[in-house]
Amino acid sequence: MITKKMAIDITADLDKRPIAKLVQEASKFSSSVFFEYKDKKVNAKSIMGMMTFISIMNKASAAKEKIDIKINGTDEGEAMDAITAFFA
């Protein structure tokens, strides 16, 4: 398992389309991909989970705090590269 803390700059135009693309990106990999912030943990391969995570990412962004990206599996390195590149 690899973990990375990342500050995510959330803009007001974050809507279903970018979230759907993020879910598609995470789903390309066999590894499990989770986003965590404080006591909330969401599966990045779940569109419904990620839609609820938007408000959590907004809070983290507003507080200038980082979220944890946790990836576990055989292609976790590639998955982490792709997920972090998505936010770059």
Secondary structure in CASP SS format (residue, H / E / C, confidence):
PFRMAT SS
TARGET T0000
AUTHOR 0000-0000-0000
METHOD secondary structure of the structure
MODEL  1
M C 1.00
I E 1.00
T E 1.00
K E 1.00
K E 1.00
M E 1.00
A C 1.00
I C 1.00
D C 1.00
I C 1.00
T C 1.00
A C 1.00
D C 1.00
L C 1.00
D C 1.00
K H 1.00
R H 1.00
P H 1.00
I H 1.00
A H 1.00
K H 1.00
L H 1.00
V H 1.00
Q H 1.00
E H 1.00
A H 1.00
S H 1.00
K C 1.00
F C 1.00
S C 1.00
S C 1.00
S E 1.00
V E 1.00
F E 1.00
F E 1.00
E E 1.00
Y E 1.00
K C 1.00
D C 1.00
K E 1.00
K E 1.00
V E 1.00
N E 1.00
A C 1.00
K C 1.00
S C 1.00
I H 1.00
M H 1.00
G H 1.00
M H 1.00
M H 1.00
T H 1.00
F H 1.00
I H 1.00
S H 1.00
I H 1.00
M H 1.00
N H 1.00
K H 1.00
A H 1.00
S H 1.00
A H 1.00
A C 1.00
K C 1.00
E C 1.00
K C 1.00
I E 1.00
D E 1.00
I E 1.00
K E 1.00
I E 1.00
N E 1.00
G C 1.00
T C 1.00
D C 1.00
E H 1.00
G H 1.00
E H 1.00
A H 1.00
M H 1.00
D H 1.00
A H 1.00
I H 1.00
T H 1.00
A H 1.00
F H 1.00
F H 1.00
A C 1.00
END
